[in-house]
Amino acid sequence: MNPAVMWCAIYLGCLLIVGYGVAAVLIAPKSHLERFGVAACLGPGITALCLIALSMCGWGPSRPVIGLVTVIFAAGGLFLWKKQPPTLTQPDGGPPAPLWWIGLCLAIAAYGIFAVGLDALLYPTIEWDAFAIWQLKAKVLAVHALHPRPAYFDNVSLSYSHLRYPLLVPMISAGMHAMTGRLDDPWQKAPFLLTYLGLGAYVFAAIKKWRGPAAAAAAVALLMTTPVIVFHAGSGQADATLAAFCGGSLICILRWQRDGRWQDLILATMFTACLAWTKQEGLVLAAIDVAAVAALTPHPLRRRNLWAAAAFALAVAVLYLPWILYSRNLPRTDENYTQHLNLTELAAHLPRLPQIATGMAGELMSWVDWGFFWWMLPLTALLSPRRLLERPIWTLWILLICQLLAYVPPFMVAPWDLNWLLEMVLDRLFLHATPAAALLIGLQWPQLPRPAATADRPAPLVH
Amino acid sequence: MLGSAAVAIGLDVHKRFVIHQFKQRQLGCAQTDAMLRKASQGRGLFLRFSGQFRGTWKNFPCGAYYRAVYLLYPLPVLVGEPSQLINPHDGAEQIRQAANFDPDGAWLLRHGVPRELSYCYSDSGNITVTMQAAAPAPAPQ
């Protein structure tokens, strides 16, 4: 066996073990798919954050360091899991699905997994942003620890790679370089297949609990085969990973809304922190998450909820603080949106709004980029209009609209040619919103009427 | 829903296995990578771009520079002075302006880029590629 293949497999195993260390403590024991989803999404994120923290102390990623992180999370997870009291497991909502439907949706999703697997495992890194930005940073992190600061971060001839972008995704790949011992390995994108699978598993498990397997299978089949996701998930860029963290945080926030369990809030904190560390857009999404925890719960003004929202915001801020401190002296040579996002500049660029609105509408309707994915949103809403009154659904609609609207101000003040910019980035920005849309499609999925004997009887909770 | 999945899968199958879009891009990248490795020979590389790259080749200097930096890292790759700013939205223009920079062998050796790779775009749309090693300046007599 090729040693690089072996080390790649070991690294992927380490990422999963770290994720399971968290999932075992925070997810109900019988939800295997949910645990896998959380492990596959959060494992790479948490591993990367730990590697970044150690790198900031002078220990760059290496096999012993990755092994240490893995052992700590495995041991911690085992210890806390044994002490965990038994938790109630909710049975699936909705009627069971016919086997042929599940098989069909699985086959559709399987094509997505095949295509992303090809990109992540077999094809070299050829996407512009992947090699110019994210995988270049991965090489920097693999070669140099973050302390003392590598020359890369002060090299303005490399400013095109966005010196101030956060480092979570590059560190995931840097860990792979460290494990294989090669900078030119073809496996640097393999961990992103894991996050893609995790996103599908977690969204499926969440919708299955609320609406049953038929709706879950349909939503996930759509999500995992949209052309934009299939294109980006295995390419080595950060957008699909951001989408995975976004989906995870939304599910946890909806659960917090429904059950008020601190385990869901902790998971939401982890996902939101990973969001902030992935891309600049993640900061905006993190702010939206904080607002959602504070305002979109059944009793927002109750003391418990206010404390929870404050703790959530503080925890995310503390986890992000190291990057704020590290990046404060880095050269500001790229777009620098924060400087331009003020009322004066926004007012001056108001004439851009129609062009932005047209561009966004056009992207939503683009069947080349999305198939009919976005058309399913209003369609499923129209087929089940009463569902719009359900809290999880209108919460998701609010969060989705906030997320899409949040992208408008940066477009207004961007120094680039607007037509070119819209064409280049809109598909990726909407990619970030696909988990919210998939959750909505699943929750709004029309259900066939149940047989009279079992209709409307609440299912009992089981241990 | 099935229509959406069919469209999505059909488009991907068409791109990957019918028009071989990914394979063509991989081949193009592989050719560029082979050229860069051959030019570098395990050492730092200076890239020169001359001529007015236009049409489908308009962004070639940018792409070649970004690719070289990624492929050869941690070896240094320069197109101009190390302090030359090449930022995301003006990179193509900045690299075009750097074409006026003509360092001698001593400069190249001093900055750790002893190998040169030149791309020259002619009016007929052809690109001529030359590789050479930097020669140190002759000792004063």
Contacts between the chains, C-beta under 8 A, distances in Angstrom:
chain1	res1	chain2	res2	distance
A	104	B	2	7.8
A	108	B	5	4.6
A	108	B	9	7.0
A	111	B	9	5.2
A	111	B	12	7.5
A	115	B	12	5.5
A	115	B	16	7.1
A	118	B	16	7.7
A	123	B	22	6.5
A	123	B	26	6.3
A	124	B	26	6.4
A	124	B	29	6.6
A	124	B	30	7.6
A	125	B	70	7.9
A	126	B	22	7.8
A	126	B	25	5.4
A	126	B	26	5.9
A	126	B	29	4.7
A	128	B	63	7.0
A	128	B	66	7.2
A	131	B	66	6.9
A	131	B	67	6.4
A	131	B	70	4.3
A	131	B	71	7.8
A	132	B	66	4.0
A	132	B	67	7.8
A	132	B	69	7.9
A	132	B	70	6.5
A	135	B	70	6.4
A	136	B	66	8.0
A	136	B	69	6.4
A	136	B	70	4.6
A	136	B	73	6.4
A	139	B	70	7.2
A	139	B	73	4.6
A	139	B	74	7.2
A	140	B	73	7.1
A	140	B	74	7.9
A	143	B	73	7.6
A	143	B	74	5.2
A	155	B	82	7.2
A	156	B	83	6.4
A	156	B	84	7.4
A	156	B	85	4.6
A	156	B	86	7.4
A	156	B	87	7.7
A	157	B	78	6.8
A	157	B	79	7.5
A	157	B	80	7.4
A	157	B	81	8.0
A	157	B	82	5.9
A	157	B	83	7.4
A	157	B	84	5.3
A	157	B	85	7.1
A	157	B	86	5.2
A	158	B	69	6.5
A	158	B	86	7.4
A	159	B	85	5.9
A	159	B	86	5.9
A	159	B	87	4.4
A	159	B	88	7.3
A	160	B	62	7.9
A	160	B	66	6.5
A	160	B	86	5.2
A	160	B	87	5.9
A	160	B	88	5.1
A	160	B	91	4.6
A	161	B	66	7.8
A	161	B	69	7.9
A	162	B	88	6.4
A	183	B	73	7.3
A	218	B	1	5.4
A	221	B	1	7.4
A	221	B	5	5.9
A	222	B	1	6.1
A	222	B	4	6.0
A	222	B	5	6.5
A	225	B	5	5.4
A	225	B	8	4.5
A	225	B	9	5.9
A	225	B	12	7.8
A	226	B	8	5.8
A	227	B	8	5.2
A	227	B	11	5.4
A	227	B	12	6.2
A	230	B	8	7.3
A	230	B	12	5.7
A	333	B	85	6.0
A	333	B	87	4.8
A	334	B	87	5.5
A	334	B	88	5.2
A	334	B	89	7.6
A	335	B	88	6.9
A	335	B	89	6.9
A	367	B	7	5.9
A	368	B	11	6.6
A	370	B	4	8.0
A	370	B	8	7.8
A	371	B	3	7.7
A	371	B	4	3.8
A	371	B	5	6.8
A	371	B	7	4.3
A	371	B	8	3.9
A	371	B	11	7.7
A	372	B	1	7.9
A	372	B	3	6.0
A	372	B	4	3.7
A	372	B	7	6.7
A	373	B	4	5.8
A	373	B	8	7.7
A	375	B	4	7.5
A	376	B	1	6.4
A	376	B	4	6.6
A	415	B	89	5.8
A	416	B	89	5.1
